[in-house]
Amino acid sequence: MRFVRNAGALSQVLGKARQVLADTAEEVRADLVASGTMPLDSGRLQNDATTVCTRRLRQNRVAIVSDTVYARRKYFNPQFNFRRDVNNQAGGRWFDVYLNGGKRLMVRDVFVRRMRGG
């Protein structure tokens, strides 16, 4: 058996995979906002300051970043008395459901669906 590497096709697949990775992160961010688990007072943390960072996309890495001075304090201290009049599920550690909770397979499933063209 002989194996021939098609560099053009490989480059095309990797390019699509990187774009799908960025789109997947954006879909997770949108799901996070829709789930109502982030603290919401003025809306800055949830709506303006939480974005998808694609600076390291060439290394196949993306990040969902909350760029406020209080985001870390709110995330890692779930004992705060969070307002729940707008987001009824508001609390700390809002990514835990994606890391080891009920939505932990969502990232993989979204990526696979988008790679398949869905």
Legacy VTK file of the C-alpha trace (Angstrom):
# vtk DataFile Version 3.0
C-alpha trace
ASCII
DATASET POLYDATA
POINTS 118 float
0.000 0.000 0.000
1.238 3.448 -0.829
0.310 6.613 1.018
0.346 9.934 -0.823
-0.073 13.077 1.218
-2.229 15.719 -0.423
-0.987 18.930 1.198
-3.634 21.065 -0.499
-6.528 18.967 0.763
-5.015 18.755 4.240
-4.604 22.525 4.360
-8.212 22.968 3.262
-9.515 20.624 5.982
-7.411 22.335 8.660
-8.650 25.743 7.527
-12.246 24.589 7.784
-11.606 23.003 11.177
-10.172 26.270 12.513
-13.163 28.243 11.288
-15.536 25.661 12.768
-13.630 25.874 16.062
-14.186 29.640 16.182
-17.866 29.204 15.263
-18.255 26.527 17.945
-16.842 28.850 20.603
-19.251 31.563 19.492
-22.173 29.134 19.748
-21.109 28.130 23.271
-20.876 31.819 24.222
-24.364 32.416 22.820
-25.690 29.394 24.735
-24.065 30.706 27.905
-25.834 34.045 27.491
-29.154 32.366 26.679
-28.951 30.013 29.678
-28.999 32.948 32.112
-26.256 31.654 34.408
-23.933 34.673 34.281
-24.497 37.458 36.807
-26.421 40.294 35.201
-26.581 43.726 36.726
-25.945 46.246 33.963
-25.335 43.642 31.225
-21.718 44.595 30.630
-20.173 41.287 31.750
-22.606 39.103 29.841
-23.280 41.155 26.728
-20.266 43.379 26.088
-17.251 42.023 27.958
-17.572 38.303 27.182
-16.184 37.560 23.727
-14.515 34.803 21.751
-10.766 35.359 21.471
-9.277 33.896 18.270
-5.713 35.243 18.596
-4.332 31.701 18.914
-6.499 30.156 16.200
-3.375 29.232 14.193
-2.429 26.990 17.139
-5.962 25.515 17.111
-6.985 27.351 20.283
-9.833 29.701 21.047
-11.003 31.125 24.351
-14.157 32.658 25.726
-12.920 35.662 27.675
-14.714 37.941 30.124
-12.690 41.135 30.133
-13.754 43.018 33.255
-11.948 43.616 36.518
-14.617 41.808 38.518
-15.219 38.754 36.300
-12.690 36.544 38.105
-14.017 37.567 41.527
-17.599 36.784 40.511
-16.671 33.487 38.815
-14.563 31.976 41.593
-16.705 33.166 44.521
-20.135 31.579 44.121
-21.075 32.602 47.682
-21.914 36.141 46.481
-25.539 37.132 46.753
-26.224 37.305 42.992
-29.257 39.151 41.712
-31.675 36.724 40.111
-34.385 39.058 38.902
-33.157 38.995 35.271
-31.041 35.823 35.068
-32.768 33.358 37.366
-29.846 30.890 37.284
-27.174 33.532 38.002
-24.259 32.449 40.131
-20.560 31.791 40.094
-18.649 29.181 38.075
-20.977 29.511 35.080
-18.729 27.387 32.847
-18.885 24.306 35.100
-21.921 22.983 33.256
-19.823 22.924 30.045
-16.758 21.437 31.708
-18.253 18.585 33.724
-21.986 19.126 33.871
-24.977 18.438 31.675
-23.609 20.332 28.661
-20.090 18.862 28.675
-20.645 17.075 25.361
-22.164 20.132 23.707
-18.835 21.509 22.478
-17.894 18.246 20.798
-21.355 17.758 19.314
-21.501 21.303 17.894
-18.009 20.955 16.400
-18.832 17.598 14.761
-22.169 18.861 13.422
-20.560 21.951 11.916
-17.678 19.982 10.410
-20.216 17.758 8.698
-21.870 20.844 7.265
-24.882 21.046 9.562
LINES 1 119
118 0 1 2 3 4 5 6 7 8 9 10 11 12 13 14 15 16 17 18 19 20 21 22 23 24 25 26 27 28 29 30 31 32 33 34 35 36 37 38 39 40 41 42 43 44 45 46 47 48 49 50 51 52 53 54 55 56 57 58 59 60 61 62 63 64 65 66 67 68 69 70 71 72 73 74 75 76 77 78 79 80 81 82 83 84 85 86 87 88 89 90 91 92 93 94 95 96 97 98 99 100 101 102 103 104 105 106 107 108 109 110 111 112 113 114 115 116 117
